[in-house]
Amino acid sequence: MPEQQLMLLASSLLVASMIVASYYVIKAKDLVYASGALAILGSLNAAFIALLGYGLIAAFLVIVYVGAAVMFIIVSVSMLGGAPIETWEPERGIISAAAVAGALGIIVVSSGIYAAYTSPTSPVDLGRIASLIVDRYLVVISVIFVALAATLIEAIAIARRRV
């Protein structure tokens, strides 16, 4: 399968998944589930941006969206208390898991991604990678680190106040 067709297929699957996740964000009746769906939506958005070739921006988006979702969950649980008793519907989970596994299987088989993991690779120079990251992205990494530390401190403060 040519690379352009593979990119189109992956982009189409990501966009369709983003639409489904957006629907769940809007329709979720519980704030915890809405926050989880928002984290999934943000991760899919980051995957789409990474597919376009902006890996660092995608990594930052994952950190921001997952951090925001964790904060939404902590704040909603601490303000509203525990969740009500839920009913279990195993059919939905099995159908969802089968659909995701089937889509991933089709992508892997049709694109030949498995060949990247079966062919021998050259050794990786971790020192060169580390120096490249520190030289080019030190400011960005510092901002991400401070933002995540602030989020963690805020989560601890909210959790301690609740207890």
C-alpha positions as CSV (number, residue, x, y, z in Angstrom):
1,M,0.0,0.0,0.0
2,P,1.5,3.4,-1.0
3,E,2.4,5.8,1.7
4,Q,-0.2,8.4,0.7
5,Q,-3.0,5.9,0.9
6,L,-1.8,4.8,4.3
7,M,-1.7,8.4,5.5
8,L,-5.2,8.9,4.2
9,L,-6.5,5.7,5.8
10,A,-4.9,6.6,9.2
11,S,-6.1,10.2,9.0
12,S,-9.6,9.0,8.2
13,L,-9.6,6.6,11.1
14,L,-8.3,9.3,13.5
15,V,-10.9,11.8,12.4
16,A,-13.7,9.3,12.7
17,S,-12.5,8.4,16.2
18,M,-12.3,12.1,17.1
19,I,-15.9,12.5,16.1
20,V,-17.0,9.6,18.2
21,A,-15.0,10.8,21.2
22,S,-16.5,14.3,20.7
23,Y,-20.0,12.8,20.8
24,Y,-19.2,11.0,24.1
25,V,-17.8,14.2,25.6
26,I,-21.1,16.0,24.9
27,K,-23.4,13.2,25.8
28,A,-21.7,11.9,28.9
29,K,-24.0,12.4,32.0
30,D,-21.1,11.9,34.5
31,L,-18.3,14.4,34.7
32,V,-15.7,11.7,35.2
33,Y,-16.7,9.9,32.0
34,A,-16.8,13.3,30.1
35,S,-13.3,14.1,31.4
36,G,-12.1,10.6,30.3
37,A,-13.6,11.1,26.9
38,L,-12.0,14.5,26.7
39,A,-8.6,13.0,27.4
40,I,-9.2,10.4,24.6
41,L,-10.3,13.2,22.2
42,G,-7.1,15.2,23.1
43,S,-4.9,12.1,22.6
44,L,-6.5,11.4,19.2
45,N,-6.0,15.1,18.2
46,A,-2.4,14.8,19.2
47,A,-2.0,11.6,17.2
48,F,-3.4,13.4,14.2
49,I,-0.9,16.3,14.7
50,A,1.9,13.8,15.0
51,L,0.8,12.2,11.8
52,L,1.2,15.6,10.1
53,G,4.8,15.6,11.3
54,Y,4.7,17.8,14.4
55,G,5.8,15.3,17.0
56,L,6.9,17.7,19.8
57,I,3.6,19.7,19.6
58,A,1.7,16.4,19.7
59,A,3.7,15.3,22.8
60,F,2.9,18.6,24.5
61,L,-0.8,18.2,23.6
62,V,-0.9,14.8,25.2
63,I,0.6,16.1,28.4
64,V,-1.8,19.0,28.5
65,Y,-5.0,17.1,27.6
66,V,-4.2,14.2,30.0
67,G,-3.3,16.6,32.8
68,A,-6.5,18.6,32.2
69,A,-8.6,15.4,32.3
70,V,-7.0,14.3,35.5
71,M,-7.6,17.6,37.1
72,F,-11.3,17.6,35.9
73,I,-11.7,14.1,37.4
74,I,-10.1,15.1,40.7
75,V,-12.1,18.3,41.0
76,S,-15.4,16.7,40.0
77,V,-14.9,13.8,42.4
78,S,-13.8,16.0,45.3
79,M,-16.7,18.4,44.7
80,L,-19.4,16.0,44.0
81,G,-18.4,12.9,45.9
82,G,-18.3,9.3,44.7
83,A,-20.0,8.1,41.6
84,P,-23.4,6.2,41.8
85,I,-23.6,2.5,41.4
86,E,-23.3,1.5,37.8
87,T,-24.7,-1.3,35.8
88,W,-22.3,-3.5,33.8
89,E,-23.0,-4.2,30.1
90,P,-20.3,-6.6,28.9
91,E,-21.6,-6.7,25.3
92,R,-20.7,-3.0,24.7
93,G,-17.1,-3.6,25.8
94,I,-16.7,-6.7,23.7
95,I,-18.1,-5.0,20.6
96,S,-15.9,-1.9,21.2
97,A,-12.8,-4.0,21.8
98,A,-13.5,-6.1,18.7
99,A,-14.0,-3.0,16.5
100,V,-10.7,-1.4,17.7
101,A,-8.7,-4.6,17.4
102,G,-10.1,-5.2,13.9
103,A,-9.3,-1.6,12.8
104,L,-5.8,-1.9,14.2
105,G,-5.3,-5.3,12.6
106,I,-6.4,-4.0,9.2
107,I,-4.0,-1.1,9.5
108,V,-1.0,-3.2,10.6
109,V,-1.6,-5.9,7.9
110,S,-2.3,-3.6,5.1
111,S,0.5,-1.1,5.7
112,G,3.3,-3.5,6.6
113,I,4.0,-1.8,9.9
114,Y,5.0,-5.2,11.3
115,A,8.0,-5.2,8.9
116,A,9.5,-2.3,10.9
117,Y,9.5,-4.4,14.0
118,T,10.9,-7.6,12.4
119,S,13.8,-6.1,10.4
120,P,17.1,-5.5,12.2
121,T,17.7,-1.9,13.2
122,S,20.9,0.1,13.7
123,P,22.1,0.9,17.2
124,V,20.7,4.1,18.7
125,D,23.1,6.7,20.1
126,L,21.2,7.9,23.2
127,G,23.9,10.5,24.0
128,R,23.4,12.2,20.6
129,I,19.6,12.1,21.0
130,A,19.8,13.5,24.6
131,S,22.1,16.4,23.5
132,L,19.9,17.2,20.5
133,I,16.8,17.4,22.8
134,V,18.6,19.5,25.4
135,D,20.1,21.8,22.8
136,R,16.9,22.4,20.8
137,Y,14.1,21.9,23.3
138,L,15.3,22.8,26.7
139,V,13.0,25.7,27.2
140,V,9.9,23.7,26.0
141,I,10.8,20.8,28.3
142,S,11.3,23.2,31.2
143,V,7.9,24.7,30.7
144,I,6.2,21.3,30.4
145,F,8.0,20.2,33.6
146,V,6.9,23.3,35.5
147,A,3.3,22.9,34.2
148,L,3.1,19.3,35.2
149,A,4.6,20.0,38.6
150,A,2.0,22.7,39.2
151,T,-0.8,20.4,38.2
152,L,0.5,17.7,40.5
153,I,0.8,20.2,43.5
154,E,-2.8,21.4,42.7
155,A,-4.1,17.9,42.7
156,I,-2.5,17.1,46.0
157,A,-3.8,20.3,47.6
158,I,-7.4,19.5,46.4
159,A,-7.2,15.9,47.6
160,R,-5.8,16.9,51.0
161,R,-8.5,19.6,51.4
162,R,-11.2,17.0,50.8
163,V,-9.9,14.5,53.4
